[in-house]
Amino acid sequence: MTTPRRVLLVGMMGAGKTTVGELFARRLGWRYVDSDDEVEALTGRSVKELFCAGGEQAFRPLESQALAAALEDDEPAVVSVAGGAVLDPANRALLRRAGTVVWLRARPETLLRRVRADMAAPARDGSWADDHRPLLVSDPEGALVRLDRERRRLYQEIADVVVDVDDLDPAGVADEVQRRVPEARAGA
């Protein structure tokens, strides 16, 4: 059995999965898939709305369903995988079979700087509003440190390639992925 020609970008929110994924897919001429977008297409609701309606416990099965659907097509693709998808052992097994897994690794302080730059201004209560990052609403810094600590070993477990992104811009990350992933060097 051959591994599908897919590059699966995993890592914490703010690591650059979406930006790098879109850029990298364009470079290769491959299809681009974002698993958060797939959840929204499946449900007709934003990630934030889904979290508000049913919490993380209700969201994770939808995330798994959308990830599996996104990986059904055999067409070469770059897939940005939602940061928490690795929490489910079945998702980790699926990702290992689905292509080359690239962990975009970043320090928590880098993640915080990036997500704060992407997020709307704080609300009156001091919380931060973001439709894709509901886990950061009340304490972005504390949440990122905690989530990084919980997920780091899971990303390491499934990663075929690790790219440290702290000191790279998106084009530099895409260059590094292309240099280190054989099927990406081959192109379409």
C-alpha positions in Angstrom: 0.0 0.0 0.0 1.4 3.4 -0.9 1.0 6.5 1.2 -1.2 9.1 -0.4 0.5 12.2 -1.6 -0.6 14.5 1.2 1.2 16.8 3.5 -0.7 17.1 6.8 0.3 20.2 8.9 -0.3 19.7 12.6 0.5 22.0 15.5 -0.9 24.5 17.9 -3.1 27.4 16.9 -0.9 30.2 15.8 1.8 28.0 14.4 0.9 29.0 10.9 -0.9 25.9 9.6 -3.5 27.8 7.5 -1.2 30.5 6.1 1.6 28.0 5.3 -0.8 25.4 4.1 -2.5 27.7 1.6 0.9 29.0 0.3 2.4 25.5 0.1 -0.6 24.1 -1.8 -0.4 26.9 -4.3 3.3 26.2 -4.8 2.7 22.5 -5.5 -0.6 23.0 -7.5 -2.3 20.7 -5.0 -5.7 20.9 -3.4 -5.8 22.8 0.0 -8.0 21.6 2.9 -8.4 23.2 6.3 -10.1 20.9 8.8 -11.8 23.8 10.7 -13.3 25.0 7.4 -14.5 21.4 6.8 -16.2 21.4 10.3 -18.0 24.6 9.4 -19.0 23.3 6.0 -20.4 20.1 7.6 -22.4 21.9 10.3 -23.1 25.3 8.8 -21.8 26.9 12.1 -18.5 28.5 13.2 -16.2 26.6 15.5 -17.0 29.3 18.2 -20.8 28.7 17.7 -20.3 24.9 18.0 -18.2 25.3 21.2 -20.8 27.7 22.7 -23.7 25.3 21.8 -22.2 22.1 23.1 -18.7 22.7 24.4 -15.5 20.9 23.5 -17.0 17.5 24.2 -19.7 18.0 21.5 -17.2 19.6 19.1 -14.5 16.9 19.0 -16.6 14.2 17.3 -17.6 16.7 14.6 -13.9 17.6 14.2 -13.1 13.9 13.7 -15.9 13.4 11.2 -14.8 16.4 9.2 -11.1 15.3 9.2 -12.0 11.8 8.0 -14.1 13.3 5.2 -11.3 15.7 4.2 -8.9 12.7 3.9 -11.1 10.5 1.7 -10.1 12.0 -1.6 -6.9 10.5 -3.2 -6.0 13.7 -4.9 -2.7 15.2 -3.7 -3.5 17.7 -1.0 -2.0 19.9 1.7 -4.2 19.6 4.8 -4.1 22.0 7.8 -5.3 19.9 10.7 -7.1 21.5 13.6 -4.8 21.8 16.7 -7.0 19.6 18.9 -7.6 16.8 16.4 -4.6 14.9 17.8 -6.4 14.4 21.2 -8.3 11.5 19.7 -6.2 8.3 19.2 -8.3 7.4 16.2 -7.4 10.7 14.5 -3.8 10.2 15.2 -3.9 6.7 13.6 -5.8 8.2 10.6 -3.2 11.0 10.2 -0.3 8.5 10.3 -1.9 6.6 7.5 -3.1 9.6 5.5 0.2 11.1 4.4 3.3 12.8 5.6 2.7 14.6 9.0 4.6 17.8 9.5 4.5 19.4 12.9 4.9 23.1 12.8 6.4 23.6 16.2 6.5 26.9 18.0 7.2 28.2 21.5 4.1 29.4 23.5 5.3 33.0 23.4 5.4 32.9 19.6 1.9 31.4 19.5 0.6 34.0 21.9 2.1 36.9 19.8 0.6 35.4 16.6 -2.9 34.7 17.9 -3.2 38.0 19.6 -2.3 39.7 16.3 -5.1 37.7 14.6 -7.8 38.1 17.2 -10.3 40.9 17.6 -9.8 43.6 20.3 -10.6 42.4 23.8 -14.2 42.6 24.9 -15.3 44.7 27.9 -14.8 41.7 30.2 -11.2 41.4 29.0 -11.8 38.2 27.0 -10.7 37.9 23.4 -13.1 37.1 20.6 -12.1 34.7 17.8 -14.4 32.4 15.8 -11.7 29.7 15.4 -10.1 29.9 18.9 -12.8 29.6 21.6 -10.4 27.9 24.0 -8.5 31.1 24.3 -11.4 33.4 25.3 -10.7 34.1 28.9 -6.9 33.6 29.3 -5.0 33.3 26.0 -1.6 33.0 27.5 -2.5 30.5 30.2 -4.5 28.4 27.7 -1.7 28.3 25.2 0.8 27.2 27.7 -1.5 24.5 29.1 -2.6 23.3 25.6 1.0 23.2 24.4 2.0 21.1 27.4 -0.9 18.7 26.8 -0.5 18.3 23.1 3.3 18.5 22.5 3.9 14.8 23.0 1.0 13.9 20.7 2.3 16.0 17.9 5.8 14.5 18.4 4.2 11.0 18.4 2.8 11.4 14.9 5.2 13.7 13.2 7.3 12.5 10.3 8.9 15.9 10.1 9.3 18.7 12.6 9.8 22.3 11.5 10.5 25.0 14.1 8.7 28.1 13.0 9.5 30.7 15.6 12.1 32.5 13.5 10.6 31.9 10.1 8.1 33.8 8.0 5.4 31.7 6.2 7.5 31.5 3.0 10.5 30.3 5.0 8.4 27.6 6.7 7.0 26.5 3.3 10.6 26.4 2.0 11.7 24.2 4.9 8.7 21.8 4.5 9.4 21.5 0.8 13.1 20.8 1.4 12.3 18.1 4.0 9.2 16.3 2.5 10.1 14.1 -0.5 6.7 14.0 -2.1 6.5 17.8 -1.9 9.8 18.1 -3.8 8.4 15.9 -6.5 5.5 18.4 -7.0 2.1 17.5 -8.6 
